[in-house]
Structures are given as C-alpha cells and as structure tokens.
Amino acid sequence: MCRNIRRLHNYEPPATEAEIREAAVQYVRKVTGSTHPSAANAQAFDRAVEAVAAATGELLDSLVTSAPPRSREQDAARAKERARRRYED
C-alpha cells in the first residue's frame, strides 16, 4: 500500500498541484492504514488530504537549492535500470 511517495522538490517543471495531491493521498493512506476510508471517516480523510497537500505546497514553495533542477525522465530511467538489475537474476 502506497509505498512510493516520490520526490517533488527541485524538478523542472515544478511539481503540479495534482502531483502534490497524489503524494498527500499516499501519505494519508499510509498513516491511516486504509486505502479507502469508510463513509464515517471520509470527511476526516478528505480534510487530512487537503491539509497535507497545502502544507506540502507551502513547503515546496519555500525550499531553496543551488543544485541544478532534476529531470523526471532521467529519474525514471535510473529507476527502470535499478529494477532491471534487481530482477535480472
């Protein structure tokens, strides 16, 4: 369940609102241990997602770095190569 909360900082182009929200959903799912909240907990789940997304967006907007921007395509290629080597046996 939601193992892959991905890096969002220092990409060109910057993380989108959708990417930030997806990370927030993954985080809330992980913390609650639930992929789909019950009807009784749906509002609390949604409020938590919105709060985490807002905090994440604020954090990303305030971070500074002198490192060059990362490329999503290069990161994906590196991950694919790691997976290939891992399962090559």
MOJO-V489423 format. One record per pair of residues at least 6 apart in sequence whose C-alpha atoms are under 8 Angstrom apart, sorted by the first residue. I is the first residue (numbers start at 1). J is the second residue. If there is no record, write none. Layout:
i->[I;I]
j->[J;J]
This chain:
i->[1;1;1;2;2;2;2;3;3;4;5;5;5;6;8;8;8;8;8;9;9;9;10;10;10;10;10;11;11;11;11;12;12;12;17;20;20;20;21;21;21;23;24;24;24;24;24;25;28;28;28;29;29;37]
j->[29;30;35;26;27;29;30;26;30;26;23;26;27;23;14;15;19;20;60;15;60;63;65;67;68;69;70;69;70;71;72;69;70;71;57;53;56;57;49;50;53;53;49;50;52;53;56;49;45;48;49;35;36;45]
